[in-house]
Structures are given as C-alpha cells and as structure tokens.
C-alpha cells in the first residue's frame, strides 16, 4: 500500500509542463497513473502507482511525496481529497481523561472534529457524499455505538477548538454576552472559577491570546454535555493557569468523559489516565495506536516504539540526561546588566542586576503579564529602562513573543537576505523540518511553521546574546525537544555565546536552563525579577509558589509533575524539595 501526496501550495500546475505526468512510467505505458484534474492540478492514482518515485524526484518544486507504507492498515476513516491527508482508525472516549499525543499535522484535531460530528467519516471515498447514517453502516460495532448515541442525542459533546484566535471572527460582543449564550445561569460561577472578573465586560475582539483561551475553555466547560473535547488548552497560558485548567479537567473527568490534545508533555502526563499515540507522516497520513496507560503511552512515544503493536515509527529515541547541564558549566562572565526599572500607566516593573556566563542559557519563569517580555525587550534594546542609559555593545539575536509577517516573501528569500552561520542553519533546518517550507511564502505558513522559521533564523545569526520569547508556542513535543537540542548544541558548546529563554513549558525550561530567573508580583500591576539563580534554587522557589512538586520518570528520566497530595508530593513538600533532580 502506498500514498501519493501533492502539496498544492508548491505545485505550479501547467507552468512546469506537468513533468510528473511526462516522466511517469505508467503514463508512458498508456495507463492513467497521473491525470490532470478540473482544478488543473495533477492527480496520482494510488492504485496504479508502482512507487518508483520518479515523479517526486523530477518535480522541480518538490511538491510530490510517494510514501510506501510498511504494513497493510486497512481503509482510512477519513481523507480530505485526492492525494491529501488521510487518517486511519479513530480514538474513542472512555472513563477519565484520554490524551492524544503526536506530532503536528498527524490527525489529532481531525479526530476530534469527527468525534464531535463536525466532519463525517468518508472512508477514503472523498468524492462521495456521506451522511452520518451511511457512515455508521461502515463502522465497527464499537464506533457504531458511539455515533448512534451521538446521532439520536443520547450523548451531548462540548468541543474547545484549537484556534481560539478565530473566536473574534465569528462572535462580536463582550465576554459576558458570549458566556451568557452558553449558560447564563452559571455565569457567576464561571467568572469565579476561571478568574474572568477583570475581562468580563470587555469586547472579545480586544482580548489577548491567553484571555481568549480562558474564555474558550470556560465556554466548553460550562456547556452541559456528556463528553468534553479540549484541543490544546494550554496554549497562551502561563504555568499557574495551566495547572489550574488541568486540575479542573481532572475534576470534570470524575463525572464526564474527557479527551485532550496537548503538547505540554508534563501537563498531558499530569492530566491523563490513558493516551492514544498518533504516528505516521506529517500532513500525509496518521495512524492511531491502541489505548495505553498514560505513563506507558508517553514513554513509548518518546522511545518511538509501540510495544503492543510492534511498530517502530521513529528511528531514534528521545532521551533525557540524569545530570543537569549546569553541573559542568564554566563560570566565565559573558555580560553584566544593571537593575532595570520601567513604569506604565497601570504597571510597574523592576529587576535585580545580574550577569550571564559564556556558554550559558538562563531560563525565565513567571506568570503572564508580569514583565518577562518587557525584560527581554530591554535586553534587546527594543524598550529603554527609565533608571539607566544601559546600552550593550553586543550583537543581539531576538525572537519576539509574537511572530508576525511584516514583508511577504518566500522562506528561502528570508534566509538568503540574512548573514547566517551555514553550519548552524543546516542543522536547525534539518531538525525543525524547514526544508519543506523553503519555497513557501511567509503568509502561507501556519503558526507552528512560522515559529520554526523564526527560531531557525534567530539561532543561525552571528550574535553574542540570543533572546527567545516563548519559542514553544505552536510547536509539538518533538519540535520542542529539537529546539532544546539545538540550544544545548549552539549555546552550550560555545565559548562566546549566551541565551535567555522565556517559556511556560516547564519541561522545556528544565531541560534547557543552566540557571533560572524567577519573576513574581501581581499580573498587570507589578512585576519583580530576580538575578539568575542556581537551577535547583530557582526551581524550588518557583515550584513552591505554584504549590507543585516534580520528579523524574524512573525509566526515561523525563520530568513529571506529582499528583497533588500524593505520598511523594507530601514527602517532597515536607523536605522543602519541590524540584527533584538526581
């Protein structure tokens, strides 16, 4: 069995003269292996294709991918169109919280759309108009039971979508008006539970990403349903908010079934009772594993091998080190910076003076709206402190919090317009999958693709200090860990470079940091930043403020958050050892 995928964002159609069709051996033998559709795009018959790969090799734009599957996996549950992504199998809700783990573009959101009846399964027959009744006839017995109950209204579902930034496109009004439409009777309780009192009367169109995420979660949570689907609930939220939301989801699962997609590995592990692993080829096809206990499923995903299915879906394991990188660091001062102070109409910020060592990465932790981005901007020279004429005579490479397209151009042109370290660029390009994006225009990229381009561009520049503000946003677990590897390689092995990284993914910060800066205060009112602290001291201080403890998994050494009030949680809190490291 093979798949033929055509990326229509790259295909130039008749401009190249349909080279794929001209060189196809099947076409030369009189078969209709490659035809031209009504939209003028070529279409490859997967039944007639022999998998020779000549069309993919000859395509001047690299728009074709021929994938030979290692095993027969049956018909897909859904396919978007000719030579397009298709999903095999389907997860089903069960008691507790079910987590869906896998790369971006592998079918997780598609699965939730099918389960919430937004997409009707077509079993690969994308040209056929399937009704739900017709689809149910082709399903397995277990799937039939779920969709029959959904069809006749025996079960109600609530779905929190992935892209919360689009809420303002479909709803015009205030937060109060939006939530009142969901459940006006429980509005006061929702405002209290999700801390919405400060934004309840604001226009939805004027909310930040984190605020939109909280009202989207609140709206999904308030809806009277039997099954709740949450697609990436942690995006835009700080660690305190993530823990609060995960606690609410766990509480909800005591009486309802819950399914969650999440790329914050510690949070996914903390929330879930079971997981389904999604694997396959990004934007081509996705396959869903058997149900697994949460810890086992996450570990198998990291190992790239599914034991029960006897399937290896990645040719390497994602591993974690027992020893902190800071244990072996040299203490050679790279830069020293003074105290920073900055005041706005309703917000005051102050940071202690500090220093960063050569070859060191300092992680930055703290709530939203407490000055982290402001501090990074002052280091970058984008914002000026009020108390000093501070001006670093250093080369700065800066990846801002929000990556915006200011001038539309091809990704290739963007990189060619900058002076880059070619060795680092090639490594970042390989690890972050930039090769497939090189001929795309910036305006065509998704949030995750744009983030990967911005990280690659920043890291490949010749600089003394590298500043990354929330690099994990929109990245999947593997991409986040590739970023960790790149930072450790580029910065950690250097005798001239240093980096500051702001992020809310505590696993990423744990893996990437030599020392930590802790920001505290009151969100949107006052922020205070410490000087860089030793890693264990900083982690203990921060985790204590969050009232959470962490341990390492005994098999993979990955950082894990302890269940609240578990024996280990109580033991570590009693010792004052919130951050446990071997």
C-alpha positions as CSV (number, residue, x, y, z in Angstrom):
1,X,0.0,0.0,0.0
2,X,1.3,3.4,-0.9
3,X,0.2,7.0,-0.6
4,X,0.8,9.8,-3.1
5,X,0.7,13.3,-1.6
6,X,0.8,16.5,-3.6
7,X,1.4,19.8,-1.8
8,X,-0.8,22.2,-3.8
9,X,1.0,25.2,-2.1
10,X,4.1,24.2,-4.0
11,X,2.7,22.8,-7.3
12,X,2.9,25.2,-10.2
13,X,0.5,23.2,-12.3
14,X,1.0,23.8,-16.1
15,X,3.9,26.2,-15.5
16,X,6.3,23.2,-15.4
17,X,4.5,21.4,-18.2
18,X,3.3,18.6,-15.9
19,X,6.8,17.0,-15.6
20,X,5.3,14.4,-13.2
21,X,3.0,13.2,-15.9
22,X,5.5,13.2,-18.7
23,X,8.1,11.1,-16.8
24,X,5.7,8.6,-15.2
25,X,6.4,5.1,-16.5
26,X,2.8,4.1,-16.1
27,X,1.6,7.0,-18.3
28,X,4.2,6.1,-20.9
29,X,2.7,2.6,-20.9
30,X,-0.8,4.0,-21.6
31,X,-2.1,3.9,-18.0
32,X,-3.8,6.8,-16.3
33,X,-1.4,6.9,-13.4
34,X,-1.1,10.7,-13.5
35,X,-4.1,12.7,-14.7
36,X,-5.0,16.4,-14.7
37,X,-8.0,17.4,-12.6
38,X,-10.6,20.1,-13.3
39,X,-8.6,22.4,-11.0
40,X,-5.6,21.9,-13.3
41,X,-3.6,20.2,-10.5
42,X,-2.2,16.7,-11.3
43,X,-3.7,13.7,-9.6
44,X,-1.8,10.5,-9.0
45,X,-3.7,7.2,-8.9
46,X,-2.5,5.3,-5.8
47,X,-3.9,2.1,-7.2
48,X,-1.9,2.4,-10.4
49,X,1.3,3.9,-8.9
50,X,4.2,1.5,-8.6
51,X,6.0,3.6,-6.0
52,X,9.0,4.2,-8.3
53,X,9.3,7.8,-7.0
54,X,10.3,9.2,-10.4
55,X,7.6,11.9,-10.3
56,X,8.8,13.0,-6.8
57,X,12.4,13.2,-8.0
58,X,11.6,15.1,-11.2
59,X,9.2,17.6,-9.7
60,X,11.1,20.9,-9.7
61,X,9.2,22.3,-6.7
62,X,9.4,19.2,-4.5
63,X,5.6,19.1,-4.3
64,X,5.2,15.3,-4.6
65,X,5.8,12.7,-1.9
66,X,5.3,9.0,-2.5
67,X,5.1,7.0,0.7
68,X,5.3,3.2,0.8
69,X,3.5,2.0,4.0
70,X,5.3,-0.8,5.8
71,X,2.1,-2.6,6.6
72,X,-1.5,-3.0,5.4
73,X,-3.6,-0.8,7.7
74,X,-7.0,-1.0,6.0
75,X,-9.1,1.8,4.7
76,X,-8.8,5.3,6.2
77,X,-11.6,6.7,8.4
78,X,-11.3,10.0,6.6
79,X,-9.5,11.5,3.7
80,X,-9.6,15.2,2.8
81,X,-9.3,14.8,-1.0
82,X,-7.2,13.4,-3.9
83,X,-3.6,13.0,-2.9
84,X,-4.3,14.6,0.5
85,X,-4.0,13.7,4.2
86,X,-5.9,10.7,5.5
87,X,-6.5,9.3,9.0
88,X,-6.5,5.7,9.9
89,X,-8.5,4.4,12.9
90,X,-10.3,6.6,15.5
91,X,-9.9,7.1,19.3
92,X,-13.0,6.8,21.4
93,X,-13.7,8.5,24.7
94,X,-13.6,6.4,27.9
95,X,-13.8,6.9,31.6
96,X,-11.3,9.5,32.9
97,X,-9.2,11.7,30.7
98,X,-7.9,10.4,27.4
99,X,-4.9,12.2,25.9
100,X,-4.0,12.3,22.3
101,X,-0.2,12.6,21.7
102,X,1.7,13.0,18.5
103,X,3.3,15.5,16.1
104,X,1.6,18.4,14.4
105,X,-0.2,17.6,11.2
106,X,-0.8,13.9,12.1
107,X,-4.6,14.0,12.5
108,X,-5.3,14.7,16.2
109,X,-7.6,17.7,15.5
110,X,-9.2,15.9,12.7
111,X,-10.1,13.0,15.0
112,X,-11.8,15.5,17.5
113,X,-13.8,17.0,14.6
114,X,-15.0,13.6,13.6
115,X,-15.9,12.7,17.2
116,X,-17.8,16.0,17.6
117,X,-19.7,15.5,14.3
118,X,-18.1,18.4,12.5
119,X,-16.7,16.0,9.9
120,X,-18.5,12.9,8.7
121,X,-16.2,9.9,8.0
122,X,-15.8,9.1,4.3
123,X,-13.5,6.1,4.5
124,X,-11.3,7.5,1.8
125,X,-14.2,7.9,-0.7
126,X,-13.8,11.7,-0.7
127,X,-15.9,12.2,-3.8
128,X,-18.9,10.5,-2.2
129,X,-21.4,12.5,-0.1
130,X,-21.5,10.5,3.1
131,X,-24.4,11.0,5.6
132,X,-23.9,10.1,9.2
133,X,-26.3,7.1,8.7
134,X,-24.3,5.9,5.7
135,X,-21.0,6.3,7.6
136,X,-22.4,4.4,10.6
137,X,-23.1,1.4,8.4
138,X,-19.4,1.1,7.6
139,X,-18.1,1.4,11.1
140,X,-17.0,-1.1,13.6
141,X,-19.5,-2.2,16.3
142,X,-17.9,0.0,19.0
143,X,-17.8,3.0,16.7
144,X,-21.4,2.4,15.7
145,X,-22.5,2.5,19.3
146,X,-20.8,5.9,19.9
147,X,-22.1,7.6,16.7
148,X,-25.6,6.2,17.0
149,X,-25.8,7.7,20.5
150,X,-24.5,11.0,19.2
151,X,-27.0,11.0,16.3
152,X,-30.1,10.5,18.4
153,X,-29.0,12.8,21.1
154,X,-28.3,10.3,23.8
155,X,-24.9,11.9,24.4
156,X,-24.0,15.6,24.0
157,X,-20.5,16.8,23.3
158,X,-18.6,20.0,24.0
159,X,-15.6,20.9,21.9
160,X,-13.0,23.5,22.7
161,X,-11.3,24.2,19.3
162,X,-7.6,24.5,18.7
163,X,-7.5,28.0,17.1
164,X,-9.0,30.3,19.8
165,X,-7.7,33.4,18.0
166,X,-10.6,32.9,15.5
167,X,-13.3,33.4,18.1
168,X,-13.4,37.1,17.5
169,X,-14.0,36.4,13.8
170,X,-17.3,34.6,14.5
171,X,-18.5,36.5,17.6
172,X,-18.9,40.2,18.1
173,X,-19.7,41.3,21.6
174,X,-18.5,41.1,25.2
175,X,-17.2,38.2,27.1
176,X,-20.3,38.3,29.3
177,X,-22.6,38.1,26.2
178,X,-20.6,35.2,24.8
179,X,-20.7,33.1,28.0
180,X,-24.3,34.0,28.7
181,X,-25.2,32.3,25.4
182,X,-23.6,29.1,26.7
183,X,-25.1,29.0,30.2
184,X,-26.4,32.2,31.7
185,X,-27.5,30.5,34.9
186,X,-23.9,29.5,35.9
187,X,-22.2,32.7,34.6
188,X,-21.2,34.0,38.1
189,X,-19.7,30.6,39.0
190,X,-17.7,30.5,35.7
191,X,-16.4,34.1,36.2
192,X,-15.1,33.0,39.6
193,X,-13.7,29.6,38.5
194,X,-11.8,30.9,35.5
195,X,-10.9,34.3,37.0
196,X,-12.7,36.3,34.4
197,X,-13.9,39.2,36.5
198,X,-11.3,41.7,35.0
199,X,-12.3,41.0,31.4
200,X,-16.0,40.0,31.7
201,X,-17.2,43.3,30.2
202,X,-14.5,43.6,27.5
203,X,-15.1,43.2,23.8
204,X,-14.0,39.7,22.6
205,X,-12.1,41.4,19.7
206,X,-9.8,43.2,22.2
207,X,-8.7,40.1,24.2
208,X,-5.1,38.6,24.3
209,X,-4.4,35.1,23.3
210,X,-4.4,33.9,26.9
211,X,-7.7,35.6,27.6
212,X,-9.3,34.1,24.5
213,X,-8.0,30.7,25.6
214,X,-9.5,31.1,29.1
215,X,-13.0,32.1,27.8
216,X,-12.9,29.3,25.2
217,X,-12.2,26.7,27.9
218,X,-14.8,28.3,30.2
219,X,-17.4,28.2,27.4
220,X,-16.6,24.5,26.7
221,X,-16.6,23.7,30.4
222,X,-19.9,25.4,31.1
223,X,-21.8,23.6,28.3
224,X,-24.0,20.8,29.6
225,X,-22.5,17.7,27.9
226,X,-21.5,14.1,28.5
227,X,-18.2,14.2,26.6
228,X,-15.7,17.1,26.6
229,X,-13.1,17.6,23.9
230,X,-10.2,20.1,24.6
231,X,-7.9,20.8,21.7
232,X,-4.6,22.3,23.1
233,X,-6.0,24.0,26.2
234,X,-2.5,25.2,27.5
235,X,-1.6,27.4,24.5
236,X,-1.1,31.1,25.6
237,X,-1.5,30.2,29.3
238,X,1.2,30.5,32.0
239,X,2.2,27.6,34.3
240,X,-0.2,28.6,37.1
241,X,-3.1,28.9,34.7
242,X,-2.1,25.6,33.0
243,X,-2.1,23.8,36.4
244,X,-5.5,25.4,37.3
245,X,-7.1,24.3,34.0
246,X,-5.6,20.8,34.2
247,X,-7.0,20.4,37.8
248,X,-10.5,21.5,36.5
249,X,-10.3,19.0,33.7
250,X,-9.3,16.2,36.0
251,X,-12.2,17.1,38.3
252,X,-14.6,17.2,35.4
253,X,-13.5,13.7,34.4
254,X,-14.8,12.2,37.6
255,X,-18.4,12.5,36.2
256,X,-17.8,13.1,32.5
257,X,-15.6,11.6,29.7
258,X,-12.8,14.0,28.6
259,X,-10.4,13.9,25.6
260,X,-7.5,16.3,25.5
261,X,-4.9,17.2,22.8
262,X,-1.8,18.8,24.4
263,X,1.9,19.4,23.6
264,X,3.0,20.3,27.1
265,X,4.3,16.9,28.0
266,X,4.3,17.4,31.8
267,X,0.7,18.7,31.7
268,X,-0.5,15.9,29.4
269,X,1.1,13.3,31.7
270,X,-0.4,15.1,34.8
271,X,-4.0,15.3,33.4
272,X,-4.4,12.0,31.6
273,X,-5.4,8.5,32.7
274,X,-4.9,7.0,29.2
275,X,-3.4,8.0,25.9
276,X,-3.6,7.2,22.2
277,X,-0.4,7.7,20.3
278,X,-0.7,9.2,16.8
279,X,2.1,8.4,14.3
280,X,2.7,8.5,10.6
281,X,3.9,11.2,8.2
282,X,3.2,14.9,8.9
283,X,0.5,16.2,6.5
284,X,0.3,12.9,4.7
285,X,-1.3,10.2,6.9
286,X,-1.9,9.4,10.6
287,X,-2.4,6.1,12.4
288,X,-3.7,5.8,15.9
289,X,-2.3,3.3,18.4
290,X,-4.2,1.1,20.8
291,X,-5.2,2.7,24.1
292,X,-2.4,2.8,26.7
293,X,-1.9,3.8,30.3
294,X,-0.7,7.5,30.3
295,X,2.8,6.9,31.7
296,X,3.4,3.9,29.4
297,X,2.0,5.7,26.3
298,X,4.1,8.9,26.8
299,X,7.2,6.7,27.3
300,X,6.6,4.7,24.2
301,X,6.0,7.9,22.2
302,X,9.4,9.1,23.4
303,X,11.0,5.8,22.6
304,X,9.5,5.8,19.1
305,X,8.3,2.2,19.5
306,X,4.8,0.8,20.3
307,X,5.3,-2.4,22.1
308,X,1.8,-4.0,21.7
309,X,1.6,-3.1,18.0
310,X,5.3,-4.0,17.4
311,X,5.7,-0.8,15.4
312,X,8.7,1.5,15.3
313,X,7.6,4.9,14.0
314,X,10.8,6.9,14.6
315,X,14.4,5.8,14.0
316,X,15.7,7.3,17.3
317,X,14.6,7.7,20.9
318,X,14.1,11.0,22.7
319,X,16.2,10.8,25.8
320,X,16.8,12.8,28.9
321,X,20.0,13.3,30.9
322,X,20.4,12.4,34.5
323,X,22.8,15.3,35.2
324,X,21.9,19.0,34.8
325,X,23.9,20.9,32.2
326,X,24.7,23.5,34.8
327,X,26.8,20.9,36.8
328,X,29.6,21.1,34.2
329,X,29.4,24.8,33.3
330,X,32.4,27.1,33.3
331,X,31.8,30.4,35.2
332,X,33.2,32.9,32.7
333,X,31.1,36.1,32.8
334,X,29.7,37.0,29.4
335,X,27.8,40.2,30.2
336,X,26.7,42.1,33.3
337,X,23.5,44.1,33.3
338,X,22.3,46.7,35.8
339,X,18.9,47.0,37.6
340,X,16.1,47.8,35.2
341,X,13.0,49.8,36.1
342,X,10.1,50.7,33.8
343,X,6.7,52.2,34.6
344,X,3.5,52.4,32.6
345,X,0.1,53.8,33.5
346,X,-1.0,50.7,35.4
347,X,2.1,48.6,35.6
348,X,5.5,48.9,37.3
349,X,8.5,46.7,36.7
350,X,11.8,46.3,38.5
351,X,14.6,43.7,38.0
352,X,17.7,43.0,40.0
353,X,21.1,43.4,38.4
354,X,22.7,40.2,37.2
355,X,25.1,38.5,34.9
356,X,25.2,35.7,32.4
357,X,28.1,33.3,31.7
358,X,29.5,32.4,28.4
359,X,28.0,29.2,27.0
360,X,25.0,29.5,29.4
361,X,21.3,29.5,28.9
362,X,19.2,31.3,31.5
363,X,15.6,30.2,31.7
364,X,12.9,32.7,32.7
365,X,9.8,31.6,34.6
366,X,6.8,33.6,35.8
367,X,3.1,34.3,35.4
368,X,1.7,36.1,32.4
369,X,1.7,40.0,32.4
370,X,4.4,40.2,35.0
371,X,7.3,41.7,32.9
372,X,9.1,38.8,31.3
373,X,8.6,40.1,27.7
374,X,9.4,43.6,28.9
375,X,12.7,42.4,30.4
376,X,13.7,40.6,27.1
377,X,12.8,43.7,25.1
378,X,15.1,45.9,27.3
379,X,17.9,43.4,26.8
380,X,17.3,43.6,23.1
381,X,17.1,47.4,23.1
382,X,13.5,47.5,21.9
383,X,12.4,49.1,25.2
384,X,14.5,51.5,27.2
385,X,14.7,51.3,31.0
386,X,13.9,54.5,32.9
387,X,16.6,54.3,35.5
388,X,19.8,53.8,33.4
389,X,21.3,54.6,30.0
390,X,22.1,50.9,29.5
391,X,23.3,50.1,26.1
392,X,25.0,46.7,25.3
393,X,27.8,46.9,22.7
394,X,26.9,43.4,21.7
395,X,25.3,41.6,18.7
396,X,21.7,40.6,19.7
397,X,19.6,37.9,18.0
398,X,16.0,38.3,19.2
399,X,12.9,36.0,18.6
400,X,9.9,38.0,19.8
401,X,6.9,36.6,21.6
402,X,4.5,37.1,18.6
403,X,6.0,36.3,15.2
404,X,4.4,38.5,12.6
405,X,4.9,38.7,8.8
406,X,6.0,42.3,8.1
407,X,7.0,41.7,4.5
408,X,5.7,38.8,2.5
409,X,8.4,36.8,0.7
410,X,9.5,33.2,0.2
411,X,11.1,31.5,3.2
412,X,14.2,30.9,1.1
413,X,14.4,34.6,0.3
414,X,14.1,35.5,4.0
415,X,17.1,33.3,4.9
416,X,19.1,34.5,1.9
417,X,18.6,38.1,3.0
418,X,20.4,37.5,6.3
419,X,24.0,36.7,7.1
420,X,23.8,33.3,8.7
421,X,26.1,30.6,10.1
422,X,25.7,28.0,7.5
423,X,26.5,25.0,9.7
424,X,24.0,26.0,12.4
425,X,21.4,26.9,9.7
426,X,21.7,23.5,8.1
427,X,21.4,21.7,11.5
428,X,18.4,23.8,12.5
429,X,16.8,23.4,9.1
430,X,17.1,19.6,9.4
431,X,15.9,19.3,13.0
432,X,13.0,21.7,12.6
433,X,11.8,20.5,9.2
434,X,12.4,23.7,7.4
435,X,13.4,22.1,4.1
436,X,9.8,21.6,3.1
437,X,9.0,25.2,3.8
438,X,11.7,26.9,1.8
439,X,9.6,27.6,-1.3
440,X,6.5,28.7,0.6
441,X,5.6,32.3,1.2
442,X,5.6,33.6,4.8
443,X,1.9,34.5,4.6
444,X,1.1,30.9,3.8
445,X,2.7,29.4,6.9
446,X,0.8,28.2,10.0
447,X,1.6,29.5,13.4
448,X,3.9,26.5,14.1
449,X,5.6,26.8,10.8
450,X,6.2,30.5,11.3
451,X,7.6,29.8,14.7
452,X,10.1,27.2,13.4
453,X,11.3,29.6,10.7
454,X,11.7,32.4,13.3
455,X,13.7,30.1,15.7
456,X,15.9,28.9,12.8
457,X,16.6,32.5,11.7
458,X,17.4,33.7,15.2
459,X,19.6,30.8,16.1
460,X,21.6,30.9,12.8
461,X,22.6,34.5,13.2
462,X,26.0,35.5,14.4
463,X,25.4,37.0,17.8
464,X,26.7,37.3,21.4
465,X,23.3,37.1,23.1
466,X,20.3,35.1,21.9
467,X,16.9,36.1,23.2
468,X,13.9,33.7,22.8
469,X,10.4,34.7,24.0
470,X,8.0,31.7,24.2
471,X,9.6,29.6,21.5
472,X,7.4,26.6,22.3
473,X,4.2,28.3,21.1
474,X,2.5,26.2,18.4
475,X,5.3,23.5,18.4
476,X,4.6,19.9,19.1
477,X,6.5,17.8,21.6
478,X,9.2,16.6,19.2
479,X,9.8,20.1,17.8
480,X,10.2,21.5,21.3
481,X,12.8,18.9,22.2
482,X,14.6,19.5,18.9
483,X,14.8,23.2,20.0
484,X,16.3,22.1,23.3
485,X,18.9,20.1,21.5
486,X,19.8,23.0,19.2
487,X,20.1,25.4,22.1
488,X,22.3,23.0,24.0
489,X,24.4,22.4,21.0
490,X,24.8,26.0,19.7
491,X,25.0,27.8,23.1
492,X,26.2,25.1,25.5
493,X,29.1,24.1,23.3
494,X,30.1,27.8,22.7
495,X,32.7,29.9,24.4
496,X,31.3,33.1,23.1
497,X,27.5,32.9,23.1
498,X,24.8,33.1,25.8
499,X,21.0,32.9,25.8
500,X,17.9,33.9,27.7
501,X,14.7,31.8,27.1
502,X,11.2,32.7,28.3
503,X,8.7,29.9,28.2
504,X,5.7,28.3,30.1
505,X,6.6,24.7,29.2
506,X,8.3,23.6,32.4
507,X,9.9,20.5,30.8
508,X,11.5,22.7,28.1
509,X,12.7,25.2,30.7
510,X,14.0,22.3,32.9
511,X,16.0,20.8,30.0
512,X,17.3,24.0,28.5
513,X,18.4,26.0,31.5
514,X,21.7,26.3,33.3
515,X,20.3,28.9,35.7
516,X,16.9,30.5,36.2
517,X,15.4,33.9,36.7
518,X,12.1,34.0,38.7
519,X,9.6,36.7,38.1
520,X,6.9,37.4,40.7
521,X,4.4,40.1,41.7
522,X,0.9,40.8,40.6
523,X,-0.2,40.3,37.0
524,X,-0.8,43.5,35.0
525,X,0.1,45.5,38.2
526,X,3.6,44.9,39.4
527,X,6.5,42.7,38.3
528,X,9.8,41.9,40.0
529,X,12.7,39.8,38.5
530,X,15.4,38.1,40.4
531,X,19.0,37.9,39.3
532,X,19.9,34.4,37.8
533,X,19.7,31.8,40.4
534,X,21.2,28.3,40.6
535,X,18.9,25.9,38.9
536,X,17.7,23.9,41.9
537,X,17.3,27.0,44.0
538,X,15.3,28.7,41.2
539,X,13.1,25.7,40.5
540,X,12.4,25.2,44.2
541,X,11.4,28.8,44.6
542,X,9.2,28.8,41.5
543,X,7.5,25.4,42.1
544,X,6.8,26.3,45.7
545,X,5.0,29.4,44.6
546,X,2.9,27.2,42.3
547,X,2.4,24.6,45.0
548,X,3.6,21.8,42.8
549,X,6.4,19.2,43.1
550,X,8.3,17.4,40.3
551,X,10.1,14.1,40.0
552,X,11.9,12.2,37.2
553,X,10.4,9.2,35.5
554,X,12.3,6.1,36.6
555,X,12.6,4.7,33.1
556,X,13.1,7.7,30.8
557,X,14.2,10.4,33.4
558,X,11.7,12.8,31.9
559,X,10.4,15.5,34.3
560,X,7.0,14.7,35.7
561,X,4.6,16.7,38.0
562,X,3.5,14.8,41.1
563,X,-0.2,14.3,41.7
564,X,-1.5,16.8,44.2
565,X,-1.4,15.4,47.8
566,X,0.2,12.1,46.7
567,X,2.6,10.4,49.0
568,X,5.6,11.7,47.0
569,X,4.1,15.2,46.8
570,X,3.7,15.4,50.5
571,X,7.1,14.0,51.2
572,X,8.9,16.4,48.9
573,X,6.9,19.4,50.3
574,X,7.8,18.3,53.8
575,X,11.5,18.3,52.9
576,X,11.2,21.6,51.0
577,X,12.5,19.8,47.9
578,X,9.9,20.8,45.3
579,X,12.3,20.2,42.4
580,X,13.8,16.7,42.5
581,X,16.9,16.1,40.4
582,X,19.2,13.0,40.6
